[in-house]
Amino acid sequence: MASIVVKVMNMRQSYTLFVKSDTKQPFFLLLLKIDLFEHNLMLVSQRHCYFYISLSTKTRLMEKRLSIKEWKEEDRPREKLTEKGSRALSDAELLAILIGSGNKEESAVELSRRILHQLNNNLNDLGKVDIAYLTQTFKGIGEAKAITILAALELGRRRKLSEVTERSKITASIDVFKVFEPLLSDLPHEEFWVLLLNRANKIIGQTCLSQGGTGQTVVEIPQVLKIAIDKLATGIIVCHNHPSGNMEPSQQDVQITSKLAEACKIVGIDLLDHLIVAQQHYYSFADNGRIAAR
């Protein structure tokens, strides 16, 4: 039985390979190419070095992966962030810092890459999943890690919202979209919100009125008016999301808007707009001439 130990290194990982074969052929090549997913061994040549393991012989391969702690210091996510700043890290590296560790088969970075790949490498899609999805789909993600991921995404959402509300005067529908997009764009369920404005069209408050499933939420018009009167608002804008991604208003959306506009006139409050947020896009009733301008 011939055997050899080969150490193969690339930019980030080092593999120690223990190769055993029942062939009597000598080992000539000191370079080995590995398909990490299928564990196929292939003939590789570089310059005048040759090493051959026949695919037809009984060949066994054992692979030892290095943990992140064994990587070069400049390649470790935490150290890389310290030295180069957070913007130098990929999404997978940032996610790896959050989860801290991987599983027996994957490092934290490899597991993070797989999570993102499963979700189309889209952080908005990651923001739509729940704890159960993460823990049941990905080995190495327990409840604590799933909670950490969702908490970090929520902080990012709130930071984006804080940046928008600092510029709190509403002059166009896009200003309203910038307020609600962080709150509503990636929700898997429907929510209905009201934005409260003073006479200068500055935001004085915002409230979620109802939550529903993937379909229509129930909106109580007296509740909307009470909130506006209590806050001394002179104008309101309502907004809800369509998780389906379809921007077009439903017949029920049109009816609610019409009834709310009539009720607002009675109490001397202006309904300035009704926005439908559909992921990264929106529909404005005012922009489409379906609400009279003040």
C-alpha positions as CSV (number, residue, x, y, z in Angstrom):
1,M,0.0,0.0,0.0
2,A,1.6,3.3,-1.1
3,S,0.7,6.5,0.7
4,I,1.7,10.1,0.8
5,V,0.7,13.2,2.8
6,V,0.2,16.4,0.7
7,K,-0.5,19.9,2.1
8,V,-2.4,22.1,-0.4
9,M,-2.9,25.8,0.3
10,N,-4.8,28.5,-1.4
11,M,-5.5,32.2,-0.5
12,R,-7.6,31.5,2.5
13,Q,-7.6,27.8,3.4
14,S,-5.1,25.0,3.9
15,Y,-5.9,21.3,3.5
16,T,-3.9,18.4,4.8
17,L,-4.7,15.4,2.7
18,F,-4.0,11.8,3.6
19,V,-4.1,9.8,0.4
20,K,-3.9,6.0,0.3
21,S,-4.0,3.8,-2.8
22,D,-3.7,0.1,-3.4
23,T,-1.9,0.8,-6.7
24,K,1.8,0.0,-6.9
25,Q,2.5,3.0,-9.1
26,P,5.0,5.4,-7.6
27,F,3.8,8.9,-6.7
28,F,5.6,11.4,-9.0
29,L,3.5,14.5,-8.8
30,L,3.6,16.8,-5.8
31,L,0.7,19.0,-6.9
32,L,-2.9,17.8,-6.4
33,K,-6.1,19.4,-7.7
34,I,-9.2,18.8,-5.6
35,D,-12.9,19.2,-6.4
36,L,-14.0,20.2,-2.9
37,F,-17.6,19.3,-3.5
38,E,-17.3,15.9,-5.3
39,H,-13.9,14.9,-3.8
40,N,-12.6,13.9,-7.3
41,L,-8.9,13.5,-7.7
42,M,-7.4,14.5,-11.0
43,L,-4.2,14.4,-12.9
44,V,-2.5,17.8,-12.7
45,S,0.8,19.1,-14.0
46,Q,2.8,22.2,-13.3
47,R,6.2,22.7,-14.9
48,H,8.1,19.4,-14.5
49,C,6.3,18.1,-11.4
50,Y,3.8,15.2,-11.9
51,F,1.7,13.3,-9.4
52,Y,-0.8,10.7,-10.5
53,I,-3.6,9.0,-8.7
54,S,-5.7,6.8,-10.9
55,L,-9.5,7.4,-10.7
56,S,-10.0,3.7,-11.4
57,T,-8.1,2.6,-8.3
58,K,-9.6,2.5,-4.8
59,T,-8.6,5.8,-3.5
60,R,-9.6,7.3,-0.1
61,L,-9.3,10.9,0.8
62,M,-9.5,12.5,4.3
63,E,-9.6,16.2,4.5
64,K,-8.9,18.5,7.4
65,R,-10.3,22.0,7.1
66,L,-8.7,24.8,9.0
67,S,-10.9,26.9,11.3
68,I,-11.0,30.6,10.9
69,K,-8.6,30.9,13.9
70,E,-6.0,29.1,11.8
71,W,-6.4,31.5,8.8
72,K,-3.9,34.2,8.2
73,E,-4.6,37.0,10.6
74,E,-5.4,39.5,7.8
75,D,-8.0,37.1,6.4
76,R,-10.0,36.6,9.6
77,P,-13.2,38.7,9.5
78,R,-12.8,40.3,12.9
79,E,-9.2,41.2,12.4
80,K,-9.9,42.4,8.9
81,L,-12.6,44.7,10.2
82,T,-10.3,46.1,12.9
83,E,-7.5,46.7,10.4
84,K,-9.4,47.8,7.3
85,G,-12.9,48.9,8.5
86,S,-16.3,47.3,8.1
87,R,-16.6,48.4,4.4
88,A,-13.7,46.1,3.4
89,L,-15.7,43.0,4.4
90,S,-18.0,41.1,2.2
91,D,-21.6,40.4,3.3
92,A,-20.6,36.9,4.1
93,E,-17.8,38.0,6.3
94,L,-20.0,40.4,8.2
95,L,-22.6,37.7,8.7
96,A,-19.8,35.4,9.9
97,I,-18.9,37.8,12.6
98,L,-22.5,37.7,13.8
99,I,-22.9,34.0,13.9
100,G,-19.4,33.5,15.4
101,S,-18.9,29.8,14.3
102,G,-20.0,27.4,11.6
103,N,-20.5,23.6,11.8
104,K,-18.3,20.5,11.5
105,E,-18.2,20.8,7.7
106,E,-18.2,24.6,7.2
107,S,-16.4,27.6,8.8
108,A,-18.5,30.6,9.8
109,V,-17.7,32.3,6.5
110,E,-18.5,29.2,4.4
111,L,-21.9,28.8,6.2
112,S,-22.6,32.5,5.8
113,R,-21.9,32.3,2.0
114,R,-24.3,29.3,1.8
115,I,-27.0,31.2,3.7
116,L,-26.7,34.2,1.3
117,H,-26.5,32.0,-1.8
118,Q,-29.8,30.3,-0.7
119,L,-31.4,33.8,-0.4
120,N,-30.2,35.0,-3.8
121,N,-27.3,37.0,-2.2
122,N,-29.9,39.5,-1.3
123,L,-30.0,41.1,2.2
124,N,-33.6,42.1,1.7
125,D,-34.5,38.5,1.2
126,L,-32.6,37.6,4.4
127,G,-34.6,40.2,6.2
128,K,-37.8,38.4,5.2
129,V,-37.0,35.1,6.8
130,D,-37.9,34.1,10.4
131,I,-36.1,32.2,13.1
132,A,-37.7,28.9,12.2
133,Y,-36.5,29.1,8.6
134,L,-32.9,29.8,9.6
135,T,-32.7,27.1,12.3
136,Q,-34.4,24.4,10.2
137,T,-32.6,25.1,6.9
138,F,-29.0,25.6,8.0
139,K,-27.0,23.2,10.1
140,G,-25.0,25.2,12.7
141,I,-27.6,28.0,13.0
142,G,-29.4,27.6,16.3
143,E,-32.0,29.9,17.9
144,A,-29.4,32.2,19.4
145,K,-27.6,32.8,16.1
146,A,-30.9,33.3,14.2
147,I,-32.0,35.9,16.8
148,T,-28.6,37.7,16.4
149,I,-29.0,37.8,12.6
150,L,-32.6,39.2,12.8
151,A,-31.7,41.7,15.5
152,A,-28.8,43.0,13.4
153,L,-31.0,43.4,10.3
154,E,-33.6,45.2,12.4
155,L,-31.0,47.6,13.7
156,G,-30.0,48.4,10.1
157,R,-33.6,49.0,9.3
158,R,-34.1,51.4,12.2
159,R,-30.8,53.2,11.4
160,K,-32.1,53.8,7.9
161,L,-35.4,55.1,9.2
162,S,-33.6,57.4,11.7
163,E,-31.6,59.0,8.8
164,V,-34.9,59.6,6.9
165,T,-36.9,61.1,9.7
166,E,-34.1,63.6,10.4
167,R,-35.1,65.2,7.1
168,S,-38.7,65.1,8.2
169,K,-40.5,67.6,5.9
170,I,-42.6,65.9,3.3
171,T,-42.6,67.6,-0.1
172,A,-43.3,64.7,-2.5
173,S,-44.4,61.1,-2.5
174,I,-40.7,59.9,-2.7
175,D,-40.2,61.5,0.8
176,V,-43.0,59.3,2.1
177,F,-41.5,56.2,0.4
178,K,-38.1,56.9,2.0
179,V,-39.9,56.9,5.4
180,F,-41.7,53.6,4.9
181,E,-39.5,51.6,2.6
182,P,-37.2,50.5,5.5
183,L,-40.2,49.5,7.5
184,L,-42.3,47.7,4.9
185,S,-40.4,46.7,1.8
186,D,-39.2,43.3,3.1
187,L,-42.1,42.2,5.3
188,P,-43.8,38.9,4.5
189,H,-47.1,40.2,5.8
190,E,-49.2,43.4,5.2
191,E,-49.1,46.4,7.6
192,F,-51.1,49.7,7.4
193,W,-49.5,52.8,8.8
194,V,-50.5,56.5,9.2
195,L,-48.0,59.4,9.0
196,L,-49.0,62.5,11.0
197,L,-48.1,66.0,9.7
198,N,-48.4,69.6,10.9
199,R,-49.4,72.5,8.8
200,A,-45.8,72.8,7.5
201,N,-45.9,69.2,6.3
202,K,-43.3,68.2,9.0
203,I,-43.6,64.7,10.5
204,I,-45.0,64.8,14.1
205,G,-45.6,61.1,14.4
206,Q,-46.2,57.7,12.7
207,T,-48.3,54.7,13.9
208,C,-48.9,51.2,12.7
209,L,-52.7,50.7,12.6
210,S,-53.0,47.1,11.7
211,Q,-51.1,43.9,10.7
212,G,-52.4,41.1,8.6
213,G,-51.4,38.1,6.6
214,T,-50.3,38.1,3.0
215,G,-53.7,39.6,2.1
216,Q,-55.6,42.8,3.0
217,T,-55.3,44.3,6.4
218,V,-58.4,45.6,8.2
219,V,-58.4,49.4,8.7
220,E,-60.8,51.2,11.1
221,I,-61.3,54.8,9.9
222,P,-62.4,56.1,13.3
223,Q,-59.1,54.8,14.7
224,V,-57.2,56.8,12.1
225,L,-59.1,60.0,12.9
226,K,-58.7,59.6,16.7
227,I,-54.9,59.2,16.4
228,A,-54.7,62.3,14.1
229,I,-56.8,64.4,16.4
230,D,-55.0,63.3,19.6
231,K,-51.7,64.4,18.0
232,L,-53.1,67.7,16.7
233,A,-52.2,66.7,13.1
234,T,-53.5,68.9,10.3
235,G,-52.7,66.3,7.6
236,I,-52.1,62.6,7.3
237,I,-50.7,60.2,4.8
238,V,-51.5,56.5,5.0
239,C,-49.3,53.8,3.7
240,H,-49.5,50.0,3.4
241,N,-47.4,47.3,1.7
242,H,-48.1,44.6,-0.8
243,P,-45.9,41.6,0.1
244,S,-46.6,40.1,-3.4
245,G,-44.7,42.9,-5.0
246,N,-47.7,44.1,-7.1
247,M,-47.9,47.9,-6.8
248,E,-51.4,48.2,-8.3
249,P,-54.1,49.2,-5.8
250,S,-56.9,46.6,-5.2
251,Q,-60.6,47.6,-5.3
252,Q,-60.6,47.5,-1.5
253,D,-57.6,49.9,-1.4
254,V,-59.5,52.3,-3.6
255,Q,-62.6,52.1,-1.4
256,I,-60.7,52.6,1.9
257,T,-58.9,55.7,0.4
258,S,-62.2,57.2,-0.8
259,K,-64.0,56.6,2.6
260,L,-61.0,58.0,4.6
261,A,-60.8,61.1,2.4
262,E,-64.5,61.8,3.1
263,A,-64.1,61.2,6.8
264,C,-61.1,63.5,7.0
265,K,-63.0,66.4,5.4
266,I,-65.6,66.2,8.1
267,V,-63.1,66.7,10.9
268,G,-60.9,69.2,9.0
269,I,-57.9,67.0,8.4
270,D,-56.3,66.7,5.0
271,L,-55.6,63.2,3.5
272,L,-52.6,64.1,1.5
273,D,-51.7,60.7,0.0
274,H,-52.0,56.9,0.2
275,L,-48.9,55.0,-0.7
276,I,-48.6,51.3,-1.6
277,V,-45.1,50.0,-1.0
278,A,-44.2,46.9,-3.1
279,Q,-40.6,45.9,-2.2
280,Q,-38.4,48.6,-3.7
281,H,-41.2,50.4,-5.6
282,Y,-44.4,52.3,-4.7
283,Y,-47.7,53.5,-6.0
284,S,-49.0,57.0,-5.0
285,F,-52.7,57.8,-5.1
286,A,-51.9,61.5,-5.2
287,D,-49.3,61.2,-8.0
288,N,-51.9,59.4,-10.1
289,G,-54.6,62.0,-9.5
290,R,-56.8,59.8,-7.2
291,I,-56.5,62.2,-4.2
292,A,-57.2,65.9,-4.6
293,A,-54.3,68.2,-3.8
294,R,-54.6,70.4,-0.7
